[in-house]
Structure formats: structure tokens, C-alpha cells
Amino acid sequence: MTTSGRTTATFLGGTGSVTGSKFLLTVGERRILVDCGLFQGEKRWREQNWAEFPVPPSSISDVILTHAHMDHTGYLPALVRNGFAGRVLCTGGTQRLAEIVLRDAAFLQEREAADAAAGGYSKHRPPLPLYTGDDVIAAMRLFAPVEFDTDVDLGDGIGVRFTRAGHILGSASVTVTTPDASALFSGDLGRHDHPVLRARDIPPGAPYVFIESTYGDREHPEPANLPHEGLADVVRRTIARGGSVLVAAFAVDRTSIVLKTLTDMIRHGRIPDVPIYLNSPMALSALDVYASPALRDELRPELRAEDFADPPNLVEVRTADESRRLTNPGKPSIVVSSSGMLTGGRVLHHLEAMLPQRRNAVVLTGYQGVGTRGRALVEGATQLKLYGTYVPVEAEVYLDSEFSVHADASDLIDWLRGLQPRPRTVFCVHGDPASAAALAARITDEVGCPAVVPGFGEVVALSGQGAVPSSAEDRAAARHRPAAGTRAQPVESGLRIDGGDVVWRAVSADGEEIVLEGTITIRLRR
């Protein structure tokens, strides 16, 4: 396969929202997909999961995964179902967690489709899952795990290197080199002080950097006194009034941190010594991976597995019958269940039973995406739609922002400053529009390199002295656009620089016309 011709990047997800990360690198005739995330949250994004993929999946030679979360891996079985048969490169930790995540996703989709068909509350006839367990099995056969800090030759002058990102077990930033370009994808970056994992490392710099911007417009709160005192207060008050606390935790990584936090609180007498039910088969499986001796090097040196995998009073709820009996606990207790944004899973049954009772409390443990039930609760919803009917919200709702394992704005700036050499262009991705725009402005002001917020479907050429919009021919892959409500795109193509658009188009086979629209800032440095 020839790789002559410049390298381009197409933004197929992770733009305009914190979901569906997919970045397609085209090197001549070679196509490589960095991350393969599922769109979640708002309907206009979820519908993209069912749209025809912009290029034939069979034409993609490799998929590179930064980590195992659904918004970075969850579309992979659908890609395989539709023809992808290449390699899936990731770290060993990501491979093990991805299998858990994808198997659970397929199970939930199949069950929800069956429930919708039986309950008659879907407009589809019949309702179908996006993919099945068999598709997950086929996808897992394609995985090829690699080590951190090792250069991997993909052929045709293309290479990839994985650097520890400190977000979840196995998470990495990836540097992809081609014959004419080099690009660094941050993936999701962890905080500088992850409570369970080793700290992130700084990867080699690259001219083009794709950086996540989930918390690009905010800083994590620093506890004024004891950590997570707000959570401890909710637990104390809820137990005192005879209620139970439902903690909605992301199954991968977040559950381990929640259990460690609750264990520390009980040991130090900050909360009552009540039963803790872990009702998430996926979280239980993920805990087994975190406690695996083979992956011990990823954890903080001083941490013991029992600090998060075997706290006192932990009751593991594994079977469906056990889960049904626990739906509404008969005595004051703490129930930890997933999913973290209340988009699916066993947590929904607990919500249905516990939300209408004022004595109970629901605790959310991190970012809640736009369009999710979790975001609705944070914004003060008085009722929540569950299984086709509306449930009143009477229980106390509390968001504990201290649990986030995403780098905040200052963490992101620090990571960028550590890159050598300094980037030529930074693309702010995987963030809500306001968050991405705020981070881009900070990068330009504080790091001193151009930072832009790309549009969904936009194509840029990663060659020369700076990123430029690609030609009309290269943009043929970018046919799909989200529904109304997203930022309007220039007719040809565009690149945001300090609030203006740089637009170019080919006018003949032997000449080019450069068109500048709006106001731009050009910063010159010695």
C-alpha cells in the first residue's frame, strides 16, 4: 500500500461534545483511526452511532485506543460488524478493561432492545442493539497489546508510541509518526495526583497536538478541610434519617476510588459503619483487573489492593436476583452502582425505587454529559424518565466534584508546557464548546502557540509549518454533519484561529487561491 502524499486528520467525533472520540489519520492510501468512541448524551449525537461510517471500515488498517472508556472504545464492535478487520493497538491494561466494558455494553444494548420491544416504548419496529456480544468477541480477536514507552512500527514509515496518561488503568497518550508528520493525541489525561494510579508521564512533543478539554474552562475544587467532606455529610445525614445513599459511579476506575474513599471514611470514623453494596458486575470485574499482580506497576507504590478492592462491610452483588432484592435497601446502607451518568445499567432500578423517597440521597461522582439523566439531576430536574415513565425526584441529590480523574484546565496547561519541542498547532477536542474554546484561548495566551477548536467532520493537513485545511478531495470522507444547533462551518473548510476563520479552496489544477475571512491574529516570536 502506498503512503505517498501528505498526512491529514479528520475529526469524526470528540468535537462539540465530550463523547464519541474518533480521529481518522489518512497517509496516502493508508487509514488509521485513533480512538473509536461511542456517542452518548444528546440525541443528535447518539444518532451518529447509527449513521453510515464516513469511510468503508474495511479500508482502515489500524485502530489505536488511548483507553477503555466507552466514549473512546464503545463503537469498535460496530466498526468490526461493518467490515473492519485490522489491528487494534492499545496497552495491556486497556485491552483487559475494554473487554469488560464492551461485553457489558453489548449485554445492556441487547437487553434494552428486548425490554423496549416487550414494553412497547420504542418507536423502532423492532428495536435493535447497535451490536451484539458476538460482535464484541470478533473485535477482541483483533487486539494487539503493546508496552508503554516502546516504539511500534506499523509499516509504511508509520509508527506509534504509548505514554502513561494517568487517567484510568492502561490509559495512554499516543504519538503517531508518518513519513511527513507527527501528531500527539492526549487521550484523557489524569490529574497530577490520582489517588490510585501512578502519575502521568510527559510524552515526546510533536508539531500537532490533539488535547482533551473536558475541564478546559474550570479548576477542580481544593477541599477546604477534609477531602470529600460534602459526601461524608450527605452520608451522615441520610443514614440518620433512616435512608440509604445511592452512589452512581463509573464502573472503570471511579468505583475503585469511591470504595477507597468510603473505606478511609469508615476507618477514621467520619461516616457510620453501614453495609456497602457494590451492585455492578462490570465494576467488580474491573476491580479484579486493578488488583491483578501483572498490572501492579500501574498503581501507586504505597497502595494496597485491599484499600479499594476489599473494604470492610463490602457486599458484592453479582446475580440479577441479588440485584432485584436490593433494589430498595430495607435498612440504611450505601449502594454503589453504575453507570456514572445514569445512562444505563443496574443503577436505573435503584433510581426508580429510591428517587421518590425524601429520606434517600443520590450522589453523582463526576462530570455529567449534556443530555444524560445525571446532568438533568444536577440541573434540578423534578422528575426523571425511566423505562418509559416519569419518576418524581424527592431524594437529595449531591454532586461530588472531587472524584474527577480528568485533568483540570491548569493540569492541561502544565502538560502542554512540558512538551518538547513546543507544538506548532494545538487542537482542543473532547470538550463541550465553551470548555474547548476557553482552553484554546488559555493555550494561545499562556503557552504561546496557536490553538483551535475544530468542527465535526473537519479535515486538516498535518504537514508543512502549520496545520491547514485540507483539499476538497481529502474532505470527501467528511460527509456527515450533526443536526442543527452546532457551529456553522465555512463552505469550503475552516480553521479557528483567535476568533477568525482561515479558509482556502483549490481553484485550478496548477494554482491555489487563499481566502482569509474575519479577523486573525498573527503572533511572531524570535
PLY file of the C-alpha trace (Angstrom):
ply
format ascii 1.0
element vertex 526
property float x
property float y
property float z
element edge 525
property int vertex1
property int vertex2
end_header
0.00 0.00 0.00
1.39 3.40 -0.96
1.68 6.14 1.65
2.89 8.88 -0.68
1.05 12.15 -0.14
0.53 14.31 2.90
-0.97 13.24 6.18
-4.46 14.51 7.01
-6.65 14.25 10.10
-10.45 14.10 10.02
-12.45 14.87 13.17
-15.16 12.19 13.25
-16.03 12.64 16.94
-14.87 14.28 20.12
-15.73 17.71 18.71
-18.55 19.85 20.05
-19.10 17.42 22.92
-17.40 15.13 25.43
-18.26 11.96 23.58
-17.58 9.76 20.57
-13.84 10.43 20.15
-12.66 9.35 16.69
-9.79 10.89 14.71
-9.07 9.48 11.27
-5.49 9.80 10.02
-5.03 9.39 6.28
-1.50 8.83 4.98
-1.75 8.41 1.23
-3.97 5.34 0.86
-3.43 4.24 4.48
-6.14 4.98 7.07
-5.62 4.79 10.83
-8.32 5.56 13.41
-7.25 6.98 16.77
-9.95 6.05 19.30
-13.31 4.57 18.37
-15.74 6.06 20.84
-19.49 5.72 21.12
-21.59 8.90 21.01
-23.62 9.37 24.19
-25.80 12.10 25.67
-27.77 14.35 23.32
-29.94 12.66 20.70
-28.31 14.50 17.78
-25.00 12.89 18.76
-26.39 9.44 19.59
-27.90 9.28 16.12
-24.38 9.42 14.71
-23.82 5.89 16.06
-26.37 4.64 13.53
-25.19 6.75 10.59
-23.11 5.24 7.78
-19.44 5.48 8.72
-17.75 8.20 6.61
-15.25 5.74 5.07
-15.56 2.00 4.50
-14.47 0.37 7.77
-12.65 -2.27 5.72
-10.33 0.47 4.41
-8.96 1.21 7.90
-5.72 -0.67 8.61
-5.38 0.03 12.33
-7.34 1.34 15.31
-5.33 2.90 18.15
-7.08 3.15 21.53
-5.95 5.61 24.20
-8.01 3.94 26.95
-11.01 1.74 27.67
-13.86 4.16 28.43
-16.96 3.88 26.25
-16.53 7.31 24.68
-13.18 6.11 23.31
-13.82 2.40 22.59
-17.57 1.81 22.55
-18.10 1.99 18.77
-15.42 -0.62 17.98
-17.72 -3.70 17.75
-19.97 -1.79 15.33
-16.91 -0.91 13.22
-15.95 -4.60 13.16
-19.51 -5.62 12.35
-19.40 -3.32 9.33
-16.12 -4.61 7.92
-13.08 -3.51 9.94
-10.58 -6.38 10.23
-7.27 -4.66 11.03
-5.23 -4.41 14.21
-6.41 -2.78 17.44
-3.40 -1.40 19.28
-3.52 -0.44 22.97
-1.83 -1.18 26.27
-2.40 -4.44 28.12
-4.47 -2.71 30.79
-6.70 -1.14 28.15
-7.21 -4.49 26.44
-8.39 -6.15 29.66
-10.69 -3.30 30.65
-12.03 -2.82 27.12
-13.22 -6.42 27.00
-15.19 -5.84 30.22
-16.62 -2.54 29.00
-17.62 -3.80 25.55
-19.15 -7.06 26.76
-21.24 -5.12 29.26
-22.27 -2.60 26.60
-23.43 -5.34 24.24
-25.35 -7.09 27.03
-27.11 -3.86 28.03
-27.97 -2.97 24.42
-29.43 -6.40 23.75
-31.40 -6.35 26.99
-32.67 -2.80 26.49
-33.79 -3.66 22.96
-35.66 -6.69 24.29
-37.22 -4.66 27.11
-38.26 -1.92 24.70
-39.86 -4.47 22.39
-41.73 -6.09 25.27
-42.77 -2.77 26.79
-43.71 -1.12 23.51
-41.98 2.16 24.37
-39.64 2.30 21.37
-40.60 3.95 18.09
-38.48 1.38 16.23
-40.11 -1.83 15.00
-38.37 -3.88 16.14
-35.83 -2.12 18.39
-32.34 -3.49 17.74
-28.99 -3.25 19.53
-26.15 -1.38 17.81
-24.07 -4.52 18.21
-24.17 -7.87 20.00
-21.95 -10.00 22.18
-20.77 -11.89 19.08
-19.53 -8.60 17.60
-17.54 -7.96 20.78
-15.93 -11.41 20.55
-14.94 -10.67 16.95
-13.50 -7.29 17.96
-11.43 -8.71 20.82
-9.69 -11.11 18.44
-8.12 -8.10 16.71
-6.42 -6.66 19.81
-2.63 -6.40 19.80
-1.39 -5.09 23.19
1.81 -3.05 23.36
4.04 -1.75 26.14
4.32 1.83 27.36
7.28 3.86 26.07
8.01 1.49 23.20
8.18 2.50 19.54
5.87 0.27 17.47
6.39 0.01 13.71
3.08 -0.04 11.80
4.75 -0.30 8.40
4.92 2.19 5.54
7.06 4.54 7.64
4.32 4.90 10.28
4.98 4.38 13.99
3.18 4.81 17.31
4.32 5.24 20.91
2.18 4.97 24.07
2.95 7.17 27.10
1.29 6.79 30.51
-1.65 9.25 30.85
-2.69 8.52 34.46
-6.45 8.71 33.80
-7.52 5.08 34.25
-5.58 1.82 34.27
-3.83 1.40 30.92
-4.64 4.91 29.71
-2.10 6.48 27.38
-1.30 9.45 25.25
-0.24 8.27 21.80
2.27 9.77 19.39
1.80 8.80 15.75
4.59 9.49 13.26
4.25 9.29 9.48
6.73 9.97 6.67
5.77 13.68 6.65
4.14 14.43 10.01
3.97 13.71 13.73
0.86 14.09 15.90
0.31 13.61 19.62
-3.13 12.60 20.95
-3.52 13.26 24.67
-6.40 10.86 25.18
-7.99 11.63 28.55
-5.34 12.99 30.88
-5.34 12.24 34.58
-4.87 14.71 37.40
-1.43 15.29 38.84
-2.41 13.36 41.99
-4.56 10.37 41.04
-5.45 8.57 44.30
-4.93 5.06 42.90
-2.69 5.22 39.81
0.88 6.28 39.21
1.24 9.83 37.96
1.10 10.52 34.23
4.32 10.88 32.21
5.18 13.59 29.70
5.36 12.21 26.14
7.71 13.43 23.42
6.46 16.63 21.80
5.00 16.79 18.29
4.14 19.62 15.87
0.42 18.81 16.14
-1.26 18.08 19.46
-4.86 16.92 19.96
-5.69 17.72 23.58
-8.82 16.84 25.53
-10.73 19.78 27.01
-13.32 18.17 29.31
-12.38 20.56 32.12
-10.80 23.19 29.90
-12.78 26.03 31.47
-12.57 25.14 35.16
-10.41 24.02 38.05
-11.11 21.16 40.42
-12.11 22.34 43.89
-9.47 22.07 46.56
-11.06 20.79 49.80
-11.07 23.46 52.48
-10.82 20.87 55.25
-11.07 17.10 54.98
-11.38 15.62 51.47
-14.90 14.71 50.32
-16.44 16.27 53.42
-19.57 17.10 51.42
-20.06 13.40 50.65
-19.43 12.45 54.27
-22.03 14.98 55.39
-24.63 13.60 52.95
-23.97 10.04 54.17
-24.24 11.03 57.85
-27.49 12.96 57.40
-29.10 10.33 55.16
-28.30 7.42 57.48
-29.54 9.48 60.46
-32.96 9.95 58.86
-33.23 6.24 58.05
-32.46 6.48 54.35
-29.89 4.97 52.02
-27.30 6.59 49.76
-27.06 5.64 46.09
-23.62 6.45 44.69
-23.59 6.46 40.88
-20.02 5.61 39.90
-18.36 4.90 36.59
-17.57 1.19 36.69
-14.00 1.54 35.45
-11.62 3.41 37.79
-14.18 5.62 39.53
-15.61 2.74 41.55
-12.15 1.87 42.90
-11.66 5.49 44.02
-15.14 5.65 45.59
-14.52 2.44 47.55
-11.12 3.67 48.73
-12.70 6.96 49.86
-15.54 5.23 51.73
-13.05 2.81 53.32
-10.93 5.70 54.58
-14.02 7.48 55.94
-15.18 4.41 57.88
-11.70 3.75 59.27
-11.44 7.33 60.51
-14.98 7.44 61.93
-16.22 10.09 59.51
-19.30 8.10 58.42
-21.37 5.38 60.11
-20.24 1.79 59.72
-23.06 0.60 57.43
-23.17 -2.03 54.68
-21.70 -1.01 51.32
-23.31 -2.85 48.40
-21.42 -2.91 45.11
-24.09 -3.64 42.52
-22.23 -3.57 39.22
-20.86 -6.72 37.60
-18.66 -4.59 35.36
-17.21 -2.68 38.32
-16.48 -5.96 40.11
-14.67 -7.28 37.05
-12.75 -4.02 36.71
-11.67 -4.22 40.36
-10.22 -7.66 39.64
-8.15 -6.13 36.85
-6.94 -3.29 39.07
-5.89 -5.83 41.70
-4.08 -8.03 39.16
-0.42 -8.65 40.07
0.51 -8.35 36.39
-0.62 -4.70 36.39
0.69 -3.77 39.86
3.22 -1.39 38.29
0.39 0.93 37.23
-0.72 1.60 40.82
0.74 3.99 43.36
3.61 2.21 45.17
2.14 2.73 48.65
-1.32 1.43 47.73
-2.58 -1.97 48.86
-5.22 -3.83 46.86
-7.43 -4.15 49.95
-7.61 -0.35 50.14
-10.04 -0.36 47.21
-10.82 -3.98 46.36
-11.84 -5.36 49.77
-13.14 -2.63 52.11
-14.93 -3.54 55.36
-18.65 -4.27 55.11
-18.48 -4.66 51.31
-21.23 -6.86 49.88
-20.70 -7.88 46.27
-23.96 -8.11 44.30
-23.31 -10.30 41.29
-26.53 -12.01 40.17
-29.68 -10.44 38.77
-31.75 -11.98 41.61
-29.46 -10.42 44.22
-29.77 -7.08 42.44
-33.58 -7.22 42.37
-33.71 -7.97 46.10
-31.51 -4.93 46.72
-33.49 -2.51 44.53
-34.69 -0.59 47.57
-32.50 -1.45 50.59
-34.51 -2.41 53.66
-32.08 -0.76 56.08
-29.78 2.28 55.96
-26.86 1.48 53.65
-24.69 2.70 50.82
-25.27 1.31 47.31
-22.57 1.85 44.67
-23.79 1.15 41.14
-23.19 2.19 37.54
-23.39 3.86 35.11
-21.89 7.08 36.38
-24.06 9.35 34.21
-27.19 7.24 34.78
-27.39 6.28 31.10
-28.00 2.59 31.78
-27.17 -0.36 33.99
-28.45 -1.53 37.37
-28.34 1.97 38.82
-31.58 2.75 36.97
-33.56 0.22 39.02
-32.23 1.81 42.21
-33.16 5.27 40.93
-36.68 4.16 40.14
-37.16 2.89 43.70
-35.14 5.47 45.68
-35.74 8.82 43.95
-39.37 9.21 45.14
-38.36 8.96 48.83
-37.07 12.06 50.62
-35.10 10.08 53.17
-32.72 8.82 50.44
-29.84 10.56 48.68
-28.27 10.18 45.23
-24.59 11.06 44.85
-23.02 11.73 41.44
-19.26 11.34 41.27
-18.02 13.29 38.26
-18.75 15.07 35.03
-22.31 14.61 33.74
-22.62 14.90 29.97
-25.20 17.10 28.30
-28.41 15.15 27.65
-27.80 12.49 30.32
-30.03 11.74 33.30
-27.14 12.70 35.56
-26.95 16.17 34.03
-30.72 16.53 34.43
-30.46 15.78 38.17
-27.55 18.20 38.61
-29.61 20.91 36.89
-32.51 20.40 39.30
-34.91 18.09 37.44
-38.08 17.41 39.41
-38.81 14.19 37.52
-36.73 11.69 35.57
-37.79 9.42 32.73
-37.01 5.77 33.46
-38.25 2.81 31.44
-40.75 4.94 29.54
-42.37 6.59 32.59
-41.56 9.65 34.70
-40.38 9.22 38.29
-40.60 12.14 40.78
-37.31 13.37 42.24
-37.76 13.72 46.01
-34.42 12.31 47.19
-31.49 14.63 47.95
-29.06 15.00 45.03
-25.39 15.80 45.55
-22.52 16.17 43.04
-19.07 15.39 44.45
-16.65 17.07 42.03
-13.59 15.91 43.97
-13.84 12.45 42.40
-12.97 13.57 38.89
-9.89 11.91 37.40
-9.79 14.31 34.44
-7.05 16.91 34.35
-8.45 20.38 35.00
-7.50 23.46 32.98
-4.25 24.12 34.86
-3.28 20.42 34.63
-3.81 20.56 30.87
-1.70 23.72 30.52
1.07 22.17 32.64
1.07 19.06 30.45
1.37 21.16 27.30
4.17 23.26 28.76
6.14 20.10 29.44
6.17 19.05 25.77
9.45 19.46 23.93
9.51 20.84 21.33
6.56 23.20 21.68
3.62 22.36 19.36
3.00 24.33 16.17
-0.77 23.82 16.43
-2.99 22.51 19.21
-6.48 21.14 18.53
-8.81 21.34 21.53
-11.11 18.31 21.35
-13.32 16.13 23.58
-14.98 19.00 25.39
-18.19 20.99 25.37
-17.90 24.02 23.04
-17.43 26.58 25.82
-14.84 24.43 27.58
-12.84 23.81 24.40
-12.92 27.48 23.43
-11.79 28.59 26.90
-8.87 26.17 26.84
-7.86 27.28 23.34
-7.72 30.88 24.50
-5.59 29.98 27.53
-3.19 27.93 25.41
-2.68 30.80 22.97
-2.13 33.29 25.78
-0.10 31.20 28.21
1.71 28.61 26.10
2.19 30.85 23.08
1.16 28.52 20.27
-1.94 28.58 18.04
-4.86 26.64 19.49
-8.08 25.96 17.62
-11.43 24.24 18.17
-12.12 22.03 15.14
-15.57 21.32 13.77
-17.25 17.93 13.42
-16.17 16.39 10.12
-13.42 18.96 9.55
-10.24 17.84 7.77
-6.78 19.35 8.29
-3.44 18.59 6.67
-0.69 17.76 9.16
2.32 18.86 7.15
4.42 21.96 6.44
4.86 24.67 9.06
1.34 24.63 10.44
-1.98 22.87 10.14
-4.01 23.93 7.11
-7.48 22.91 5.95
-7.31 20.05 3.51
-8.44 19.92 -0.11
-11.95 19.18 -1.30
-10.83 15.72 -2.42
-9.49 14.86 1.03
-12.70 16.12 2.59
-14.80 13.53 0.76
-14.71 11.40 3.91
-16.39 14.16 5.93
-19.89 13.83 4.50
-21.71 13.61 7.83
-22.65 16.62 9.93
-24.57 16.82 13.21
-28.08 18.21 13.40
-28.87 21.89 13.63
-27.52 23.73 16.61
-23.81 23.20 16.07
-21.38 25.91 14.92
-21.82 26.71 11.23
-18.90 25.53 9.07
-17.32 27.55 6.22
-18.49 26.41 2.80
-15.10 25.00 1.82
-13.33 24.25 5.09
-12.16 26.26 8.07
-9.76 26.53 10.93
-10.46 28.63 14.02
-7.57 30.93 14.99
-8.14 33.53 17.73
-11.78 34.01 16.77
-11.38 34.16 12.98
-11.67 31.68 10.13
-8.86 30.81 7.73
-10.49 29.33 4.62
-8.87 28.07 1.43
-10.02 26.38 -1.73
-8.40 24.97 -4.85
-9.25 26.99 -7.98
-7.33 25.08 -10.65
-5.07 22.13 -11.15
-1.98 24.32 -11.25
-2.78 27.13 -8.83
-4.33 27.96 -5.47
-6.25 30.90 -4.06
-6.01 31.75 -0.37
-9.07 33.45 1.10
-8.98 34.97 4.59
-12.31 35.78 6.22
-12.76 37.54 9.56
-10.10 38.93 11.87
-6.98 36.93 12.64
-4.06 37.44 14.98
-0.58 36.52 13.81
1.92 36.12 16.64
5.60 36.30 15.68
8.33 35.11 18.03
12.11 35.13 17.71
0 1
1 2
2 3
3 4
4 5
5 6
6 7
7 8
8 9
9 10
10 11
11 12
12 13
13 14
14 15
15 16
16 17
17 18
18 19
19 20
20 21
21 22
22 23
23 24
24 25
25 26
26 27
27 28
28 29
29 30
30 31
31 32
32 33
33 34
34 35
35 36
36 37
37 38
38 39
39 40
40 41
41 42
42 43
43 44
44 45
45 46
46 47
47 48
48 49
49 50
50 51
51 52
52 53
53 54
54 55
55 56
56 57
57 58
58 59
59 60
60 61
61 62
62 63
63 64
64 65
65 66
66 67
67 68
68 69
69 70
70 71
71 72
72 73
73 74
74 75
75 76
76 77
77 78
78 79
79 80
80 81
81 82
82 83
83 84
84 85
85 86
86 87
87 88
88 89
89 90
90 91
91 92
92 93
93 94
94 95
95 96
96 97
97 98
98 99
99 100
100 101
101 102
102 103
103 104
104 105
105 106
106 107
107 108
108 109
109 110
110 111
111 112
112 113
113 114
114 115
115 116
116 117
117 118
118 119
119 120
120 121
121 122
122 123
123 124
124 125
125 126
126 127
127 128
128 129
129 130
130 131
131 132
132 133
133 134
134 135
135 136
136 137
137 138
138 139
139 140
140 141
141 142
142 143
143 144
144 145
145 146
146 147
147 148
148 149
149 150
150 151
151 152
152 153
153 154
154 155
155 156
156 157
157 158
158 159
159 160
160 161
161 162
162 163
163 164
164 165
165 166
166 167
167 168
168 169
169 170
170 171
171 172
172 173
173 174
174 175
175 176
176 177
177 178
178 179
179 180
180 181
181 182
182 183
183 184
184 185
185 186
186 187
187 188
188 189
189 190
190 191
191 192
192 193
193 194
194 195
195 196
196 197
197 198
198 199
199 200
200 201
201 202
202 203
203 204
204 205
205 206
206 207
207 208
208 209
209 210
210 211
211 212
212 213
213 214
214 215
215 216
216 217
217 218
218 219
219 220
220 221
221 222
222 223
223 224
224 225
225 226
226 227
227 228
228 229
229 230
230 231
231 232
232 233
233 234
234 235
235 236
236 237
237 238
238 239
239 240
240 241
241 242
242 243
243 244
244 245
245 246
246 247
247 248
248 249
249 250
250 251
251 252
252 253
253 254
254 255
255 256
256 257
257 258
258 259
259 260
260 261
261 262
262 263
263 264
264 265
265 266
266 267
267 268
268 269
269 270
270 271
271 272
272 273
273 274
274 275
275 276
276 277
277 278
278 279
279 280
280 281
281 282
282 283
283 284
284 285
285 286
286 287
287 288
288 289
289 290
290 291
291 292
292 293
293 294
294 295
295 296
296 297
297 298
298 299
299 300
300 301
301 302
302 303
303 304
304 305
305 306
306 307
307 308
308 309
309 310
310 311
311 312
312 313
313 314
314 315
315 316
316 317
317 318
318 319
319 320
320 321
321 322
322 323
323 324
324 325
325 326
326 327
327 328
328 329
329 330
330 331
331 332
332 333
333 334
334 335
335 336
336 337
337 338
338 339
339 340
340 341
341 342
342 343
343 344
344 345
345 346
346 347
347 348
348 349
349 350
350 351
351 352
352 353
353 354
354 355
355 356
356 357
357 358
358 359
359 360
360 361
361 362
362 363
363 364
364 365
365 366
366 367
367 368
368 369
369 370
370 371
371 372
372 373
373 374
374 375
375 376
376 377
377 378
378 379
379 380
380 381
381 382
382 383
383 384
384 385
385 386
386 387
387 388
388 389
389 390
390 391
391 392
392 393
393 394
394 395
395 396
396 397
397 398
398 399
399 400
400 401
401 402
402 403
403 404
404 405
405 406
406 407
407 408
408 409
409 410
410 411
411 412
412 413
413 414
414 415
415 416
416 417
417 418
418 419
419 420
420 421
421 422
422 423
423 424
424 425
425 426
426 427
427 428
428 429
429 430
430 431
431 432
432 433
433 434
434 435
435 436
436 437
437 438
438 439
439 440
440 441
441 442
442 443
443 444
444 445
445 446
446 447
447 448
448 449
449 450
450 451
451 452
452 453
453 454
454 455
455 456
456 457
457 458
458 459
459 460
460 461
461 462
462 463
463 464
464 465
465 466
466 467
467 468
468 469
469 470
470 471
471 472
472 473
473 474
474 475
475 476
476 477
477 478
478 479
479 480
480 481
481 482
482 483
483 484
484 485
485 486
486 487
487 488
488 489
489 490
490 491
491 492
492 493
493 494
494 495
495 496
496 497
497 498
498 499
499 500
500 501
501 502
502 503
503 504
504 505
505 506
506 507
507 508
508 509
509 510
510 511
511 512
512 513
513 514
514 515
515 516
516 517
517 518
518 519
519 520
520 521
521 522
522 523
523 524
524 525
